[in-house]
């Protein structure tokens, strides 16, 4: 009677896990293959039952540990979500306060600008123009000679250039 051999892929399928997980379990438990055909490790019926029995026992304990870990993780995530919700509420309050301050600042700037415009318009109306001044006259024009200020010609010696000494000769 020929004996049946199983590959890691077949054992993984029977255990309901992946090939990688099955390979790691077999390597961790130092279970050696019965036969080696090409690149495949083959296990006989006795090693198959040993692997599946050990793997199932391992899986059952892992499942309860995973459930416990998941519960703790869920509780931790819930507490983090509550903390984040509190932070978000605080940030909303800060945003509202900043918006209120910004509105007040804009209103203050607007009131200041209106006051400045009133002052500028008021000064323009309160200072009458001299009749002798023409409205087209610009302040950049030079002073026109009159009794108080008249042009005086300076009797200065002309400036001598660098090459004037050549002309003296």
TITOR-420026 format. One line per 10 residues: number of its first residue (from 1); for each residue x, y, z of N, C-alpha, C, O. Coordinates in pm, 1 decimal. Layout:
<atoms>
NUM	X,Y,Z,X,Y,Z,X,Y,Z,X,Y,Z; ...
</atoms>
This chain:
<atoms>
1	84.0,-115.8,0.0,0.0,0.0,0.0,89.0,122.7,0.0,184.7,131.9,76.8; 55.8,217.0,-87.6,143.0,334.8,-96.6,99.8,437.8,7.8,-18.3,459.7,34.6; 201.3,497.9,63.4,176.1,598.1,167.0,152.0,733.2,100.6,212.5,763.6,-2.2; 63.1,814.7,159.2,30.9,946.0,104.2,121.1,1050.8,168.0,145.4,1049.8,288.6; 170.6,1142.2,82.8,255.0,1252.1,130.4,183.9,1384.1,101.4,110.2,1398.1,3.9; 209.2,1480.4,190.4,141.6,1609.9,180.2,244.5,1723.4,169.3,348.3,1720.9,235.4; 214.6,1820.4,86.7,301.9,1938.4,73.5,259.4,2043.2,176.5,155.0,2030.6,240.6; 341.0,2144.9,190.6,309.2,2254.6,283.0,181.1,2324.6,236.6,99.9,2367.0,318.9; 163.6,2336.2,107.8,43.7,2400.6,54.6,-80.7,2321.9,93.3,-181.5,2380.3,132.9; -74.2,2190.6,82.0,-188.3,2107.0,118.4,-216.2,2113.7,268.3,-331.6,2120.3,310.5
11	-109.8,2111.9,348.1,-127.5,2120.7,492.8,-186.8,2255.8,532.8,-271.4,2263.3,621.9; -142.3,2361.3,466.6,-194.2,2495.8,494.8,-342.1,2503.0,459.2,-420.6,2564.0,531.7; -379.8,2442.0,349.8,-520.5,2440.9,309.5,-605.4,2366.7,413.1,-714.0,2412.0,449.2; -555.6,2254.0,459.7,-628.2,2176.1,560.6,-641.9,2253.7,691.8,-744.5,2244.1,759.3; -541.4,2328.7,727.1,-544.3,2404.6,853.4,-617.7,2537.4,836.8,-651.8,2602.5,935.5; -641.6,2577.1,712.8,-710.5,2704.2,689.0,-620.9,2824.8,710.8,-663.9,2925.6,766.9; -497.5,2814.7,667.1,-401.4,2924.0,682.9,-320.1,2937.6,555.9,-344.1,2866.8,458.1; -224.9,3027.6,557.1,-142.9,3048.7,437.4,-21.4,2955.9,438.2,14.4,2898.0,540.7; 40.6,2943.9,321.0,160.4,2860.6,309.6,272.9,2915.8,395.9,347.2,2840.2,458.4; 284.9,3048.8,398.8,393.6,3111.9,474.1,377.3,3083.5,623.5,474.2,3051.2,692.1
21	253.9,3095.9,673.3,229.8,3070.2,814.9,259.8,2923.9,847.8,321.0,2893.3,950.1; 216.7,2836.4,761.4,241.5,2693.7,783.9,390.9,2664.2,781.4,440.8,2590.0,866.0; 462.1,2721.4,685.5,606.7,2700.1,676.2,676.4,2749.7,803.1,764.5,2682.3,856.5; 636.6,2867.5,850.7,699.0,2922.7,972.5,670.3,2834.4,1093.7,757.4,2814.1,1178.3; 548.8,2782.6,1101.7,513.5,2694.9,1214.9,597.9,2567.9,1212.1,650.6,2525.7,1315.0; 610.7,2506.7,1093.9,688.9,2383.4,1081.9,835.0,2410.5,1114.9,899.6,2329.8,1181.9; 886.7,2521.9,1069.0,1026.0,2557.2,1095.8,1045.6,2585.7,1245.3,1146.4,2545.0,1303.1; 950.6,2654.6,1307.5,959.5,2688.4,1448.8,957.5,2561.6,1534.3,1030.2,2552.3,1633.2; 875.0,2464.5,1496.8,863.8,2340.5,1573.0,969.6,2238.0,1532.4,973.7,2127.9,1587.3; 1054.3,2273.4,1437.4,1164.0,2187.0,1388.9,1113.8,2050.5,1343.2,1170.5,1947.0,1378.2
31	1007.9,2052.1,1265.6,953.6,1928.6,1209.1,1017.9,1911.1,1072.0,1006.5,1997.4,985.0; 1085.2,1798.5,1054.5,1156.1,1773.0,928.9,1067.3,1694.7,833.2,985.4,1612.4,873.9; 1086.1,1722.8,706.1,1006.8,1655.9,604.0,1044.2,1508.1,595.4,1156.3,1468.7,627.6; 948.7,1428.4,551.6,972.0,1286.1,533.9,1045.0,1261.6,403.3,1135.0,1178.0,395.2; 1004.8,1335.8,301.1,1064.2,1321.2,168.6,1085.0,1458.5,109.8,1020.8,1556.4,148.0; 1176.4,1462.3,16.1,1201.3,1588.1,-54.0,1196.1,1558.3,-203.0,1277.3,1481.3,-254.3; 1100.1,1619.4,-273.0,1085.3,1593.9,-415.1,1095.3,1727.5,-488.0,1004.0,1809.5,-478.4; 1202.8,1750.4,-559.4,1225.6,1877.8,-627.4,1244.6,1986.2,-522.3,1331.3,1975.3,-435.6; 1163.8,2090.1,-530.5,1169.2,2197.4,-430.8,1064.6,2178.8,-321.6,1057.1,2260.0,-229.4; 984.2,2074.1,-330.3,874.4,2054.4,-236.5,916.9,1963.3,-122.0,980.6,1859.8,-141.5
41	878.9,2006.1,-1.5,897.3,1921.3,116.4,769.1,1840.8,134.3,659.1,1896.1,132.9; 784.3,1709.9,151.2,667.9,1621.2,164.1,664.5,1562.4,304.6,767.5,1524.1,360.0; 543.6,1555.8,361.4,525.4,1505.4,497.3,429.4,1387.3,492.5,330.3,1389.6,419.6; 460.1,1282.4,572.4,374.3,1163.8,573.3,254.5,1185.2,665.4,237.5,1292.7,722.9; 172.0,1081.6,678.5,46.5,1091.0,753.2,69.4,1121.6,901.0,-4.9,1200.4,959.5; 170.2,1061.1,961.8,194.9,1083.3,1105.3,238.9,1228.0,1131.6,195.4,1289.4,1229.0; 325.1,1282.0,1044.8,369.2,1420.9,1061.6,256.4,1517.7,1030.0,248.2,1626.2,1087.4; 169.2,1477.2,937.6,54.1,1561.6,904.2,-35.0,1577.6,1026.9,-74.6,1689.2,1060.6; -66.7,1467.1,1093.8,-152.2,1475.8,1212.1,-82.9,1554.6,1323.4,-148.4,1630.9,1394.5; 47.9,1537.4,1339.4,122.9,1612.6,1440.5,117.6,1762.7,1411.1,94.0,1843.4,1500.9
51	139.7,1798.8,1285.6,140.1,1940.4,1245.3,1.3,2000.6,1262.9,-13.3,2107.7,1321.7; -100.9,1931.4,1211.9,-236.9,1986.6,1218.7,-286.6,1995.2,1362.5,-353.9,2091.2,1400.0; -252.6,1893.1,1443.8,-294.1,1894.1,1583.6,-226.6,2009.7,1656.7,-292.0,2083.2,1730.7; -100.2,2025.4,1636.9,-25.9,2135.1,1701.8,-69.2,2271.5,1649.1,-79.9,2368.0,1724.8; -93.6,2278.1,1520.4,-133.3,2406.0,1460.3,-272.5,2446.2,1507.0,-297.7,2563.8,1533.2; -363.1,2349.2,1517.5,-499.6,2380.8,1562.6,-496.6,2427.9,1707.4,-566.9,2522.4,1743.0; -415.2,2362.4,1792.3,-404.1,2403.0,1932.1,-345.5,2543.0,1942.3,-386.5,2623.0,2026.4; -250.1,2571.0,1856.5,-188.7,2703.5,1853.7,-290.6,2806.5,1808.5,-297.6,2915.9,1864.5; -369.2,2772.4,1708.3,-467.0,2866.0,1655.2,-572.8,2899.1,1758.8,-613.8,3014.7,1769.8; -617.9,2800.6,1834.8,-723.5,2825.4,1932.4,-675.1,2922.2,2039.4,-749.4,3012.0,2079.1
61	-553.6,2905.8,2086.0,-502.3,2997.7,2188.1,-477.6,3135.4,2127.7,-497.3,3237.5,2193.5; -434.8,3137.3,2003.2,-411.2,3266.1,1937.4,-541.4,3341.2,1915.8,-544.5,3463.9,1925.1; -648.8,3269.2,1887.2,-776.7,3334.2,1862.9,-823.5,3404.9,1988.9,-868.7,3519.2,1982.7; -813.2,3337.6,2104.1,-856.8,3401.9,2228.0,-766.3,3519.7,2261.6,-813.8,3622.6,2309.8; -636.9,3505.8,2236.8,-545.1,3618.6,2259.7,-576.4,3733.7,2165.0,-572.9,3849.9,2205.4; -607.3,3701.8,2037.8,-639.1,3806.1,1941.9,-766.5,3878.7,1980.8,-773.6,4000.9,1968.0; -866.9,3806.7,2027.8,-992.4,3869.4,2069.0,-965.6,3964.0,2185.3,-1017.5,4075.5,2188.4; -884.3,3919.3,2281.0,-850.7,4003.4,2395.8,-771.9,4126.7,2350.8,-798.9,4238.0,2395.8; -674.6,4106.4,2262.1,-595.0,4218.3,2210.6,-681.8,4315.5,2132.0,-665.1,4436.9,2143.1; -774.0,4262.8,2052.8,-862.3,4349.2,1974.6,-953.3,4430.8,2064.8,-979.1,4548.0,2037.2
71	-1002.2,4370.2,2172.0,-1087.2,4442.6,2265.9,-1009.6,4556.3,2330.8,-1059.8,4668.3,2341.3; -889.1,4528.0,2373.7,-806.0,4632.1,2434.8,-774.5,4741.1,2332.8,-774.7,4859.5,2366.3; -747.6,4701.6,2209.3,-717.9,4797.0,2104.1,-838.7,4885.1,2074.3,-825.4,5005.9,2054.6; -956.1,4823.7,2071.1,-1078.8,4900.2,2045.3,-1102.0,5001.6,2157.0,-1138.2,5116.2,2130.4; -1081.4,4959.9,2281.7,-1098.4,5052.2,2394.5,-998.9,5167.6,2385.3,-1034.7,5282.7,2410.4; -875.3,5137.4,2349.9,-773.1,5241.6,2334.7,-810.8,5339.0,2222.8,-796.5,5460.3,2238.3; -858.1,5286.4,2111.9,-898.5,5372.0,2000.3,-1017.9,5459.2,2037.0,-1024.8,5575.4,1996.8; -1112.2,5403.6,2113.1,-1227.4,5482.7,2157.1,-1183.4,5597.3,2247.0,-1233.1,5709.2,2233.9; -1090.5,5570.1,2338.1,-1042.4,5677.4,2426.6,-967.1,5783.6,2346.9,-977.4,5902.6,2376.8; -892.5,5741.8,2247.2,-822.1,5839.2,2162.5,-922.1,5923.8,2083.5,-902.0,6044.0,2066.0
81	-1029.7,5860.9,2036.1,-1131.9,5935.8,1962.8,-1199.0,6039.5,2052.2,-1225.4,6151.4,2008.1; -1226.9,6003.5,2177.4,-1285.8,6099.5,2270.6,-1192.2,6217.7,2292.9,-1235.7,6332.8,2295.1; -1063.8,6188.5,2309.4,-965.7,6295.9,2329.5,-959.1,6385.9,2206.6,-949.9,6508.0,2219.8; -963.8,6327.4,2088.5,-961.0,6406.2,1964.9,-1086.9,6490.8,1950.3,-1080.4,6604.5,1903.7; -1200.9,6436.1,1989.9,-1325.2,6513.5,1985.1,-1316.7,6635.8,2075.5,-1361.3,6744.2,2037.7; -1260.1,6619.3,2193.7,-1242.8,6731.8,2286.1,-1149.9,6836.2,2224.5,-1176.6,6956.1,2232.5; -1040.3,6790.1,2162.9,-947.3,6882.8,2098.1,-1015.4,6957.9,1983.9,-992.9,7077.6,1966.5; -1097.3,6889.1,1907.0,-1167.6,6952.9,1795.6,-1263.7,7059.1,1848.1,-1272.9,7167.8,1791.0; -1335.4,7028.7,1956.5,-1426.6,7127.0,2014.8,-1350.8,7249.8,2063.7,-1395.5,7362.8,2044.4; -1235.5,7227.1,2127.2,-1152.8,7339.9,2172.0,-1106.3,7424.5,2054.6,-1105.7,7547.3,2062.4
91	-1067.6,7359.5,1946.8,-1022.7,7433.5,1828.3,-1137.1,7513.8,1767.5,-1115.3,7624.9,1719.2; -1258.9,7459.4,1768.9,-1374.1,7533.9,1717.2,-1398.4,7660.2,1800.4,-1430.3,7765.7,1745.5; -1383.5,7649.5,1932.2,-1399.1,7767.7,2018.4,-1292.4,7872.5,1986.9,-1322.4,7991.7,1979.9; -1169.3,7828.8,1968.2,-1060.5,7921.5,1936.0,-1086.8,7990.2,1802.4,-1063.4,8110.2,1787.9; -1135.6,7913.6,1705.1,-1165.7,7971.5,1573.7,-1275.4,8076.5,1586.4,-1266.2,8182.7,1524.9; -1379.8,8048.5,1665.7,-1487.4,8145.5,1685.0,-1435.2,8272.8,1750.7,-1472.4,8383.2,1710.9; -1349.4,8257.7,1851.0,-1292.4,8374.6,1918.9,-1207.0,8456.4,1822.3,-1215.6,8579.2,1819.4; -1125.7,8388.1,1744.3,-1041.0,8459.0,1647.4,-1124.6,8528.9,1541.4,-1089.8,8638.9,1498.5; -1233.3,8467.7,1498.7,-1321.3,8529.5,1400.2,-1385.8,8654.4,1458.4,-1397.3,8756.0,1389.8; -1428.2,8647.7,1584.8,-1487.6,8763.2,1651.2,-1385.0,8876.8,1661.7,-1417.3,8992.8,1636.2
101	-1261.8,8842.6,1699.1,-1155.9,8944.4,1707.9,-1126.0,9005.6,1571.5,-1103.3,9126.1,1560.7; -1126.0,8923.9,1469.2,-1100.5,8973.5,1333.8,-1211.5,9068.5,1289.7,-1183.9,9171.7,1228.5; -1336.0,9034.8,1320.0,-1447.7,9124.2,1286.9,-1434.4,9257.4,1359.3,-1456.8,9363.1,1300.2; -1398.2,9252.5,1487.0,-1379.7,9375.7,1563.2,-1267.2,9459.7,1504.4,-1279.6,9581.8,1494.8; -1158.2,9395.8,1465.3,-1044.7,9467.4,1406.3,-1084.8,9532.9,1274.8,-1045.5,9646.4,1247.8; -1161.6,9463.6,1194.0,-1206.7,9521.0,1067.1,-1299.6,9639.6,1090.3,-1290.9,9739.8,1019.3; -1388.1,9629.4,1188.6,-1477.0,9740.4,1219.3,-1398.1,9860.8,1270.0,-1428.7,9974.8,1235.0; -1297.9,9835.6,1351.6,-1213.2,9943.2,1403.1,-1136.5,10010.7,1289.4,-1126.7,10133.4,1285.7; -1083.1,9933.1,1198.4,-1011.7,9989.9,1083.4,-1105.1,10073.6,996.6,-1066.9,10180.6,949.2; -1225.4,10025.7,976.3,-1322.8,10099.1,896.2,-1358.6,10232.0,962.7,-1365.6,10335.0,895.6
111	-1381.3,10230.2,1094.1,-1413.9,10353.3,1166.6,-1297.0,10451.2,1161.2,-1317.9,10571.5,1145.1; -1175.1,10401.4,1174.3,-1056.2,10487.6,1168.4,-1042.5,10549.4,1029.9,-1012.6,10668.2,1017.8; -1063.9,10470.5,926.2,-1055.1,10523.2,789.5,-1159.8,10631.4,765.7,-1131.0,10732.1,701.0; -1281.3,10611.8,817.5,-1386.2,10713.5,801.8,-1348.1,10842.7,873.5,-1368.2,10952.2,820.9; -1292.8,10828.9,994.3,-1249.3,10947.9,1066.9,-1138.6,11020.3,991.9,-1139.5,11143.2,984.0; -1044.7,10946.9,937.3,-935.1,11007.8,861.0,-989.0,11081.1,738.6,-944.0,11191.3,707.2; -1084.9,11020.5,669.7,-1143.9,11086.0,552.5,-1216.5,11214.4,592.2,-1206.5,11315.0,521.9; -1289.9,11212.3,705.0,-1358.9,11331.9,751.3,-1259.9,11441.4,785.1,-1281.9,11558.2,752.9; -1149.8,11403.5,850.8,-1047.8,11502.4,885.9,-983.6,11562.4,761.3,-962.2,11683.4,754.5; -953.3,11479.6,664.5,-892.4,11529.0,541.3,-988.7,11618.1,464.5,-948.3,11722.7,413.5
121	-1114.9,11578.7,455.2,-1214.8,11660.5,387.0,-1238.3,11790.1,463.1,-1258.9,11894.3,400.8; -1236.0,11786.7,593.1,-1256.9,11905.3,675.9,-1142.9,12004.4,661.7,-1167.6,12125.0,659.3; -1020.3,11958.7,652.5,-904.5,12047.2,635.6,-906.2,12111.9,498.8,-865.3,12227.3,485.6; -950.9,12043.7,399.6,-954.4,12099.5,264.9,-1057.7,12211.5,257.1,-1036.8,12309.3,185.3; -1167.2,12199.2,328.8,-1271.2,12301.8,326.4,-1234.9,12421.1,413.7,-1276.8,12532.7,382.8; -1160.0,12403.1,519.8,-1128.4,12510.0,612.8,-1012.6,12597.3,568.2,-996.7,12706.3,623.1; -932.4,12557.2,473.8,-817.8,12637.8,429.9,-853.0,12703.6,297.4,-850.8,12638.9,192.7; -885.3,12831.9,302.1,-920.5,12900.2,176.2,-796.2,12926.2,93.0,-687.2,12947.3,146.2; -814.3,12924.5,-38.6,-702.5,12951.3,-128.9,-684.6,13101.4,-142.4,-780.6,13178.2,-136.4; -559.0,13141.6,-160.9,-531.4,13282.7,-184.6,-579.7,13318.5,-323.7,-571.0,13238.2,-416.6
131	-630.0,13438.0,-336.6,-685.3,13482.5,-464.0,-574.8,13498.8,-566.2,-596.2,13474.6,-685.0; -455.0,13540.1,-520.9,-347.0,13564.5,-615.2,-291.0,13434.9,-672.5,-231.6,13434.6,-780.3; -309.8,13326.7,-601.4,-257.3,13199.5,-651.3,-353.6,13142.2,-753.4,-475.1,13140.8,-733.2; -298.7,13096.4,-860.4,-383.8,13032.6,-960.0,-403.8,12886.9,-920.2,-313.6,12827.3,-861.3; -516.5,12829.0,-949.7,-540.4,12689.7,-911.9,-450.1,12593.2,-988.9,-430.2,12479.9,-945.0; -396.1,12635.2,-1100.7,-309.7,12548.0,-1179.5,-165.8,12550.3,-1131.4,-84.6,12469.8,-1176.9; -132.5,12640.4,-1040.6,5.9,12654.7,-996.1,45.5,12533.4,-913.4,-31.5,12484.7,-830.7; 163.7,12487.3,-936.8,215.5,12369.6,-869.0,311.7,12415.0,-760.0,380.8,12515.3,-777.2; 317.2,12344.3,-650.3,409.8,12378.5,-541.7,554.1,12355.8,-580.6,644.5,12403.0,-511.6; 577.5,12286.0,-687.2,714.7,12257.1,-726.1,777.4,12371.7,-803.3,897.4,12369.5,-830.5
141	697.6,12472.4,-839.3,754.8,12588.3,-908.6,849.8,12660.7,-814.8,831.7,12660.5,-693.1; 949.4,12721.4,-872.3,1044.4,12799.2,-792.2,979.5,12927.5,-743.1,871.5,12964.5,-789.1; 1044.5,12995.1,-650.3,990.3,13119.7,-597.6,1000.4,13229.0,-702.6,1102.4,13243.3,-770.1; 894.5,13304.7,-714.9,898.6,13417.5,-807.3,954.0,13537.5,-732.4,924.2,13554.9,-614.2; 1031.8,13618.1,-796.5,1089.8,13732.0,-724.8,981.3,13832.2,-686.2,896.5,13868.0,-767.9; 985.0,13875.5,-564.3,899.9,13983.8,-515.6,980.5,14064.4,-414.3,1103.1,14053.7,-411.6; 914.4,14144.9,-330.6,991.1,14228.7,-238.4,1067.6,14145.4,-137.1,1179.7,14180.7,-100.6; 1008.5,14034.6,-90.5,1073.5,13956.2,14.4,1184.7,13867.1,-40.2,1288.8,13849.4,23.1; 1161.5,13813.3,-154.8,1264.1,13725.0,-210.4,1291.8,13766.1,-354.0,1200.7,13768.4,-436.7; 1412.7,13797.6,-383.1,1450.1,13831.5,-519.0,1575.9,13756.0,-554.3,1654.0,13716.4,-467.9
151	1593.3,13737.3,-683.3,1707.1,13659.8,-728.0,1832.7,13744.6,-717.0,1838.5,13859.1,-762.0; 1928.4,13686.1,-657.9,2056.7,13754.2,-644.6,2155.5,13676.7,-728.8,2166.9,13554.6,-718.1; 2227.5,13750.5,-813.6,2327.2,13683.9,-895.2,2453.6,13671.6,-814.0,2500.0,13768.3,-753.7; 2507.4,13555.7,-812.9,2629.6,13531.6,-737.9,2748.8,13572.4,-822.9,2754.9,13544.3,-942.5; 2842.2,13638.7,-758.8,2965.6,13677.7,-826.6,3074.3,13578.3,-790.2,3178.4,13615.9,-736.2; 3050.9,13455.9,-818.8,3148.5,13352.4,-788.0,3239.6,13333.7,-907.1,3201.8,13357.2,-1021.8; 3359.0,13291.4,-877.1,3451.9,13257.8,-985.0,3407.7,13127.1,-1047.0,3362.6,13036.3,-977.3; 3420.7,13118.0,-1177.0,3377.7,12993.3,-1240.3,3465.5,12877.1,-1194.9,3583.4,12893.8,-1163.6; 3406.5,12763.3,-1192.6,3481.7,12644.6,-1151.5,3583.3,12611.2,-1257.8,3558.6,12622.3,-1377.9; 3696.5,12570.6,-1209.7,3801.9,12530.9,-1302.4,3800.8,12379.9,-1315.1,3789.3,12307.4,-1216.3
161	3812.8,12334.8,-1437.0,3814.8,12192.5,-1462.4,3954.1,12136.3,-1445.2,4048.4,12209.8,-1416.0; 3966.6,12011.1,-1462.5,4093.2,11942.4,-1443.7,4195.3,11982.4,-1550.1,4314.5,11990.3,-1520.2; 4151.6,12007.7,-1672.6,4244.4,12037.3,-1781.6,4259.5,12187.9,-1806.2,4322.8,12226.5,-1904.5; 4203.5,12274.4,-1719.9,4216.2,12418.3,-1737.4,4361.2,12463.7,-1725.3,4394.1,12567.8,-1782.2; 4445.4,12397.7,-1659.6,4585.8,12437.3,-1645.2,4657.8,12428.9,-1779.6,4759.1,12495.7,-1800.1; 4605.3,12346.1,-1872.4,4668.4,12338.7,-2003.7,4638.5,12464.3,-2085.2,4720.9,12507.8,-2165.8; 4520.7,12522.1,-2063.9,4478.0,12637.6,-2140.3,4549.1,12765.2,-2096.3,4553.8,12860.9,-2173.6; 4603.4,12770.3,-1977.5,4665.7,12890.1,-1923.8,4789.8,12930.3,-2003.7,4818.8,13049.6,-2012.2; 4857.5,12844.9,-2057.3,4985.8,12862.5,-2119.9,5001.1,12962.8,-2222.9,5110.2,12979.1,-2277.5
</atoms>
